[in-house]
Amino acid sequence: MLRFFFKSKFSSIIVLEYLFNFYPIECWYDQYDNMALDSRSEGSGMNILITGGAGFIGSHLSRYLIGKGHKITILDNFSNSSPSNIRDMLLNRQIRLVKGDVRDAKLINEITDGIDIIFHLAAQIHIDKSILEPKYTFDVNVLGTLNILEAGLKRDFEKIIFASTSEVYGTALKD
């Protein structure tokens, strides 16, 4: 399910509620081909930042976008991911890996220069950790996102695409 979250100076910021059980990953990518990446001709390539790009979804998205001719910058602190998820891509000249954190506003401002689109996938995803360390969770999920949005105001990205998780719905109650 896609829904528009915010419109301003950006073309749009899209909130993606990705329910892995209902949408095959190819369908998810096709939605981006039609919505986010249609402003450039085939082969011209865009400069794309993927926060959390070494995670499960981010690593698959990176492979797909490289295959489409785009240049990818992956920002990841590897707290929820592994370098092994992207090891096969690191020799590709179309990809740049930045080990860092979305909470670092200075870093975000540095690496977003020249970026056309951001896929913001970085998050603290563990429910137990969010209960035990609410400030850390808030800092990563809210302030990290704010850093991305503020960089967008300075840089005027074409799009910022934000991915949520099925965890926002909680655990189903048993009858």
N, C-alpha and C positions, 0 to 999 in steps of 0.2 A: 504494500500500500504506500503510495507516495502522496505527500501533502505539502503544500507550500507553507512555510513557517514564517518567513520574513521577507519583505521586499524593501529595498532602499537603493542606495547607490549601486549595489551589486545587481546584476541581471536578476538573480534570485538566489536564495538560500533554500535548499531543499532538505526537508527532514525525511529520511528514509527509515521506515519501520520495516526491518528485514526479518521475516519469520522464516527461518531456514527450513522448517518442516513443510512449508507450503509453496515456496518458490524455488525451483531449481536454479542453480547459480548462473546458468546461461541466460535465463529469463531476466535475472537481476542485471546482468551486464547489458543485455539488449536494451533495457530501459535507459541506461546511461548513454548508449550509442545514439538513441533517438532524442534524448533530452539535453544531455550535458556536452556532448562532444560533436554536435552537428554544426558548430559554427566555423569549422575549418574543413578545407578540402582534404580528401584522402591523401595521405602521405606527407602533408605539411607538418603535422605533429604539433602538439601543445606541450607546454611545460606544466607538469602536474605534480603537486605535493600530496603525498598520502601519509597522514599521521597515523601511527599504529600500523604502518605498512609491512611490518614483519610478522604480524599476527595472521591467523587463519584466513580471514576474509581479505585483509590487505595484501597478503602475498599473492593470492590468486588474482586479485584485481590488478596488481602490478604486472604480472605475467601477461594478462589479457591486454592491458594498455600498451605495453611494450610491443606486443604483437601487432597492434594497430598503428605503430610508428610514433608513439608519444615518448617524450623524455620524462622520466620519473625521478622525483626526489622522495626517498623514504625517510621519515622521521620516526624513530622508535627508541625507547629506553630499555626494551627487552624485559620489562617487568611481567608482561603477560604473553610473551612470545619468545621465539628462539631464532638466533641467526641461521640455524639450519633450514628454516622455512624459506629463506631467500638466497642461500649460499649459491645455488645454481645461476642466479641472475647477476651476481656481483661483478663478473668479468664483462658484462654487457656495457658498452659505452653509453647506452641510453639511460642508465640508472646511476643514481648517486645515493649513497647511504649516509645519513647523519645520525649519529648516536646522540640522542638528546631527549629533552622532556618538553611537553607542551606547556608546562608551568613556567618555562624560561622565556619570558616575553622578548628579551634581547635576542635570543637565538631565533625565535619565530620571525622577528623583524628582519634578521639577516638572511635567513634562508628563503623568505618569500619574495625577495626581489626577483622579478622576471617570471613569476609563477602566474599561470592563467587560471587554473582551477585547483581547488583544494578538496580532497576527499578526507574529511575529518573522522577517522575511525578510532583514534586513541582514547582510551578510557580505563578507569579502574573498574574492572568487571566482576569482581568477586563479592558476592552478597555478604558472606561472613566478615570479610575485611571491611566492608562498608559499615557494618555494625560496630566492629571493634575499633575502627579508625575513621570516624565520620569526617574529621577535618581533612585528612589526607584524601579521602574520596571526593569531598567538595572541591579541594584545591585542584585535583586532576580533572575531574569531570566538568566543573563549572568554571573555575578560573582558567583552566587550560583552553576551554572553548572560547571564553572571553578574549584570551590572547589571540586566538585565530581570527575572531571577528574584528578586533581592533586592528590587526594587521591588514585585514580586508578593507577597512575604511581608509587606511593609508595607501594601499596599493591598488585598489579598485579591481579586484579579481572579477573574472567573468562569472564564476559560480563558486559557491562553497556548498558542498554536499555533506550533510551530517548523517551519520548512521547511528541508530539507536539499537536496542537489544530487546529480545523477547522477554528479558528479565523484568522489564517495566510492567508486565502484566501479572507478575507474581506466580506463585505455585497454585495450580488448580486444586480446589477443594474436592475431596472425595465424598460421595453421597453416603 
